[in-house]
Amino acid sequence: TIASDQGNLSVTMGSLSANSTSAFSSQSVSNSATATSSAVDLQAVREVSVIGNVSETGAEIEILVSADDSNYYKRTDLSLFSDYNSGDFAKAFMVNSRYLKVKYENDSGSTKVISAVVVHKA
């Protein structure tokens, strides 16, 4: 409680900054090929967003997770598909693993290009 004859109360809040790690930067993926990003270390992170674009509309983008950066497993509870008009994709979700990779498997019949980033607060 502040009395009417007291001055202003100064409040300072810490800031959160968004960290962005490039998973793919305009990477070409040949037909029948698979592209898997490098690992993103998510130590002490609770929620991430995976955002990007792939030139194959309706493509599935897989999220792989690991506790040890050695054994990776597909998050089968997540469905991430590129938009049927633009190829854009975005998904925010909780993570309970230390490491994350993004995977794209091209079965479209021609070479496709993918760009993606993993964004989280630190």
C-alpha positions in Angstrom: 0.0 0.0 0.0 1.3 3.4 -0.9 0.0 6.5 0.9 -1.2 9.5 -1.2 1.8 11.6 0.1 4.4 9.1 -1.1 6.2 9.2 -4.4 6.1 6.8 -7.3 7.2 3.2 -6.8 9.8 2.1 -9.3 9.4 -1.4 -10.7 12.0 -3.2 -12.8 11.3 -6.4 -14.7 13.7 -8.7 -16.3 13.4 -9.1 -20.0 12.9 -12.2 -22.1 14.6 -12.4 -25.5 13.6 -14.7 -28.3 16.3 -17.1 -29.5 16.1 -18.3 -33.0 18.1 -21.2 -34.4 18.1 -21.9 -38.1 17.1 -25.5 -38.9 17.2 -25.1 -42.7 18.2 -22.1 -44.7 16.7 -22.5 -48.2 18.0 -26.1 -48.4 17.3 -28.1 -51.6 16.0 -31.6 -51.0 16.0 -34.0 -53.9 13.1 -36.3 -54.6 13.1 -39.4 -52.4 15.7 -37.7 -50.1 15.4 -36.7 -46.4 16.7 -33.6 -44.7 17.3 -33.6 -41.0 18.5 -30.5 -39.2 21.3 -30.2 -36.7 20.3 -30.5 -33.1 19.0 -27.5 -31.2 19.9 -27.6 -27.5 16.8 -26.7 -25.5 18.2 -26.8 -22.0 15.8 -25.2 -19.6 13.3 -24.3 -22.4 9.6 -25.3 -21.9 8.0 -24.1 -25.1 9.2 -23.7 -28.7 7.9 -22.7 -32.1 9.0 -24.3 -35.3 8.2 -22.0 -38.2 9.1 -22.0 -41.9 8.2 -22.7 -45.5 8.6 -25.7 -47.9 7.9 -25.6 -51.6 5.9 -28.8 -51.3 2.4 -27.9 -50.1 0.8 -30.3 -47.7 4.2 -31.7 -46.7 4.7 -33.3 -43.3 7.4 -31.8 -41.1 8.5 -34.1 -38.4 9.8 -33.1 -34.9 12.5 -35.4 -33.5 13.4 -35.2 -29.8 16.2 -36.6 -27.7 17.4 -36.7 -24.1 21.1 -37.4 -25.0 21.7 -35.9 -28.5 22.3 -39.5 -29.7 19.0 -41.3 -29.9 16.2 -39.4 -31.5 12.5 -40.2 -31.6 9.6 -38.8 -33.6 7.0 -36.8 -31.7 4.0 -38.8 -32.8 1.6 -36.6 -30.9 2.5 -33.6 -33.1 1.1 -33.0 -36.6 2.9 -30.3 -38.5 2.0 -29.9 -42.2 2.8 -27.1 -44.7 -0.1 -25.0 -45.9 -1.7 -26.2 -49.1 -1.5 -22.7 -50.7 1.7 -21.1 -49.5 3.8 -24.0 -48.1 4.1 -22.1 -44.8 4.1 -24.0 -41.5 4.2 -23.0 -37.8 3.6 -24.8 -34.6 4.1 -23.9 -30.9 4.4 -26.7 -28.5 5.7 -27.8 -25.1 9.0 -29.7 -25.0 10.2 -32.1 -22.4 13.4 -33.1 -24.0 16.9 -31.6 -24.1 17.4 -31.7 -27.9 15.2 -31.2 -31.0 15.7 -31.7 -34.7 13.4 -30.9 -37.7 13.0 -33.5 -40.4 11.5 -33.3 -43.9 11.2 -36.3 -46.2 10.6 -35.3 -49.9 8.4 -37.7 -51.8 6.9 -35.2 -54.2 8.5 -36.3 -57.4 10.8 -33.3 -57.8 13.4 -31.2 -55.8 11.9 -29.0 -53.1 13.3 -26.2 -50.9 12.8 -25.9 -47.1 13.5 -23.1 -44.7 12.8 -23.5 -41.0 13.7 -22.0 -37.6 13.3 -23.1 -34.0 12.3 -20.2 -31.8 12.2 -20.1 -28.0 12.4 -17.7 -25.1 15.5 -17.6 -22.9 
